[in-house]
């Protein structure tokens, strides 16, 4: 039985010299005019790729790009990624015309030691997302060893993330995946205390299981974003036109009661920025919680909330953040989120371990120009959420378990 806390085989444990190694990367990068617009994910994959090429492995990379939905979409070809990889690695990266089939088998068989081949977009085949067995076997037939370095898709039981791995005696984690599991796993199972979780975003429904799992593990949980509205309603407070998930009010009441009964520090905003419309140019003002006008939207947490949350963050040794405090895409309603981002950077300077849970939080920390001042920015929004819910991710469960 594979457990969530078990150590997985590492790429550093493999004897890869002269072996063909199939590596699942996350090369799902934005393209513009046929070129890579942002190579962050490509660069994140380089340590694992370089380790294998320097070890004399014959490296076969695979990834998806966009959502072609099982059809060949030329604009979603990984060919531009092959070019970018060639530049980053300083060596040729061959581009396969497909990801399975006789021609791909030939190209894989002809690879020399230290050479790299990139397969075409996995999702040109509907069998990828369906985790179809024959497709998974076709991928596995290309190589002797398997490495997963795509945390961003590890929560999906796809052919390239889970299905193919089952056909290898050794399926290992790459350096990026190892780093994600170490930071997120450490924050949940063995954090240095005090440990704090900051949870925001639009909907409480998307964070309910995370809240359930973290409530008894964290010393403090700080709530922000539109999801706070459902908690306000659970307390009988006026929320105006703010987003409230009516079908989750009971669950919010239950969480508040559980926190109170067990002496848990679950905090809600004390003030907010309210606006006359969901619009960047709308009339806006700061009001205390409980005084939200019936015709207004709360679109950000207020300065008193940021100040209160900042004190908690600066007193912590481990801080985990998932979800913005407001509509940070609009500058007028970004200050709460940016304030939390700056507090995260300050906490890091004071020696805390600070972890950003991917997705919108990663975009927010980048907007605050603080991404290089926190301990770790996750590459997987959905994967990090499911991990924080306590779930064993299919792409991790598929890897070889080893004794510590």
N, C-alpha and C positions, 0 to 999 in steps of 0.2 A: 504494500500500500504506500503510495506517495504522499508524504505529508508536506504541509506548507512551510514548515520550519526546516526541513531537511536541506542539507547542502547538495547542490547540483554539481555535476562534473563541469570543470572549467576548461576553456580553450587552452589554458596553460598546462593542463594535464594531458593533452593529446600528444601522441607521437605522430606528427603530421607530415614529416619529411617524405616526399615522393607520393603522398596520398592525395587523392581528389577529395576536397572538402566543400560540402554544400553549405553555404552561409545564408541564412535568412536575415537580411538587413531591412531597415526601414528607410527606403530611399524615396518615399512619397513626398517629393519636394515641389514647390510651386514653379511653374514654367511661365515664361513670357517671351513671345516671339521666337519660339523654338529653342530657347536657352534656359538654363537654370537661373531662377530669380533669387533664390535663397538657398545656399548650400549648407545650412546649419546641420541638417540631418546627415548629409554626406560626410561632413567632417567628423560627426559623432561616431561614424562607423569605421573611421580610418585606423584607430589603434588595433582593433581586431584584425582587419585586413592586412595591415603591415606586419603584425605578429606572425600571421600565417605565411605570408610571402617570404619573410626573412627566415622562417623555419623550413623553407623549401617545399611548401604545400602547393598543390595545384588548385587554385581557388575559384569556385563557381558561386557567383553572387546571384541572389534572387530577391525580388521585391515586387510590390504592387505600386501603382501610380494612379491616383484618382479613382473614379468609379465608372469604368467602361461597361459594367454589368454584363460580362461574358461575351462582349463583342470586340473585334479589333477596331480600335479608334486610333488612327495614325497620330493625332495630336497628343495622345497619351503614351506614346512610345518612350521607352527608357533610354533611347539613343543619346539624347542630350546629357543624360546622367553619366553614361559611359565616357563621354568627352570630358565632363567635369572630374570624374574619378581619375582619368588619365592624367589630367593636370595636377590634381592634388597628390597623387601617388608618384608622379614623375616617371611613369612607365605606361606602356600601352595597355588598354583594357579592351579586349575583344567584345563585340556585341553579337549576341546570338539572334537569329531571326524569330525564335520562338522560345518557349521554356521547356517543352517536351518534344519527343519525336526523333526520328533517325538522324536528321541533320544536327540537332543539338547533341545527341549522343556522340556523333563523330567529332564535333568540336571539343566536347569534354574529354574524349579519349585522347585527342591530340595535344592537349595542354601539356606544357613542360613545367618542370619544377619552378616555383616562384611566379608563374604566370597567372593572369586573372581573366575570367570570362564572366560577362554579365548576361543573364537571361532576360528575355523580353517580358513585358508586363504580365505578371501571373493572372491578373484579373481579366485578361483577354479571354480566359477560359472560365465559364460558369462553374466548372468542376472545382475550382480553387476555393471559393467561398462555401460550396456545398460539402467540402472535405470528402470528395469522391475518392474511393479507395484506389481505383486504377490510376487516377491522376497522381495521387500521392506516391504510388509505387513508381510511376514514370519519373517523378522528380528524384526519388531516392535512388533509382537505378543509375543516376549520373555520377554518384560519388561513393566514397568509402566511409566518410565521417560526416557528421552533421553538427553545425553550430548555429544557435539562435542568438541574434543580437538585436532583435526587433521588439523591444518592450512595448512600443506603441500598438502592436497588433497581438500581443501575447494573450489578451483576453478573448481572442477569437479562435474558435476551434476550426481553423481552416487547414487545407491540405499542406500548405507550406509551413504553418506554425506548429501543428500538432500531428497531422496524418503522416507526413513523410518521416518525422522523427521516430515513429514506432518501428520503422524498417531498418534502423541502424543499431548496432551493438553499443556504439558510443554516440550519444547526443549531448553536446556540451553547451554551456552558456558563454557568450562572448563577453568582452570587457564592459560594454555599455549595459547589457542586461544585468551582469553581476553588480554593477554600480547602483542601478535602480533598485534591485532587490536588497542590497545592503543598506541603502539610505531609508527606503520606505519600510523595510522589514524592521530595521533598528528602531525607527520612530514609533512603530506600533507595539513591538514585542519587548524591547529592552531599551527604552529611551533614558537618557540622562535627565534627571528631574531638577526643577519643575519642568513639565512638558505641557505645551499649549497647542491646541488645534484651532485654526481660524477657518471658518466655513462660511462661504458666501455663495453668490450666484442667484439665478432667477427662481428656481423651484426647490422647495423642501423635499419633493418626491424623489428627486435625483440624488439627494444626500441623506435620505432617511436611514438607509442601511449603514451608511458611514457613521452617522450620529449614534445609532444603536451600538455599533461596534466600538466607537471611541469614547463614549460617555463614561465607561468604567475604567478606561485606560489613561485618559488625559487628566492632568490636574486642573486645567481650565479649558473651556470651549467658548470661543468668541464668535457670535453670529452676526452676519451682515448681509448685504444684498437684498434683493426683493424677497427672498425666502423669510426674512425677518417679519414681513407682513402677516404671514400665517401664524407666527408665534404671537404677534400683537393681538390678532383676532382671538386667539386661544385665551388670552388674558382679558378679553372683553374691551379692548381699546379700539378707538376709531382709527380706521386705516384709509379713509377717503377712497380715491380711485386706484390706490396701490394694488399691485398683484397679490391676490390671496387665493390659495388653493383650498377651496371650501371643503373638499373631500379629505383634506389632511389636517383639518383643525383638531379633530379628536386625537390624532397621533401626536400633534404638537403638544396638546394638553398632557398626554401621557408622558412625553419626554420631560416636560417641565416638572411634573409631579415626581417622576423617578429621580431627577436631579436633586429636587428638594429633599425627598425622603432619604437619599443616600449621601447627602452633604456634598454633592458635586457642584462645581463652579461653572454653571451654564449662563453666559451673559448675553444680553440683548442690547442693541443700541439704545442710548439715552436721548439722542436727538437725531434729526435727519434734515436733509435738504429736500424741500417739497417744491413742486413746480406746477404751473397751471396747465401744462400739457406735456406729453412725452415728446419733447422737442428741444433741440439744442439752444434755441432762442427764446424759450418760454420764460415767463416771469418766475423767479425762484427766490426762496427765503429759507432760513433755518428756523425750525421749531422744535420744542421738546416733544419726545414721544408721548402720545396721549393727547396732543393738541394738533394733530394733522387735520386740516380743513377737509370737509366732506367732498369738495370738488377738486382736490389736489392729489398729485402723485408723489410718493416719496421715492426719489431717484438716486439718493446717496445717503450715507451716514454723515452725521454732522461733526463739527470740530471737537465737541466734548467727548463724543464716542471715540474718536481717533486718539485723543489725549488719554482716555481711560485705558483703551486697548494697548496703546503704546507702553504704558507702565507695566502691564502684564507681560507683554512681549519682551521688554528689556530685562525683566526679572526671571526669564526662563532660560533653561539650558538646551531645550529642544523645542523647535517651533515648526509646525506643519501648516501650510496655507493652501487651501483649495477653494477657489471661487472669489470673484471681486466683490467689493463692498457696495458698488453701485453701477450705474451705466457709464463705465469709465471710457467707453468709446467716444462719448461726448465730453469735451474738455471741461465744460461747466459742471459736470457731475462726476468728475474723476478724482477730486481731491481726497475723498475718503480712501479710495483704493491706493492712490499714490502715497498717502500718509502711512498706510499699513506697509507698503513696499519699503518706504524709507526706514520704518521701524525695524523691519526684518534685516535690512542692511546694518543698522546700528547694533542689533542684537548679535549679528555675525561678528562684527568688530569687537564685541565684548566676549567672544569665545563660544557663543551658542552654535549649535548645529541647526541650520535653517533649510527647510525643504519646501520647494514650490511644486505643487501637484499637477503641473502641466496645463494644457488647454488655455482658458482665459486667464488663469493666474500667471502662466508663463508670459502671455502677451502683456499683462499688466506690469510685471516686474521689468520687462523690457522697456515699456513706455516710461517707467520711472527711472530708466538708465541705471538700474541696480542689479541686473542679472549677473554681473561678475562680482557682486558683493554678497552673495548668498552661497550656502554650502552646496546646494544641488537644485537644479531645475529639471524636473522630470520631462522626458520626451513623450510621455503617453498620458493624455488626459483621461480617456475612458479606462485605460488599463490601470492607472493609478487609483481611480475611484473604486474599481472593483477590488483591487488589492487592499485598499483601506476598509472595504466592507468585510474583509476577512476571507474573501474567496480565494481558492487556489486557481490561478490562471491556467487555462489549457496549454498555452505555449510554454509554461514553466513545468507543469505536471508531466509533460512529454519528455523532459530531459532526464538523463541518467542520474539516479540518486546515488550518492556515495556516503560512506561512513565518515563522520567528522574526525 
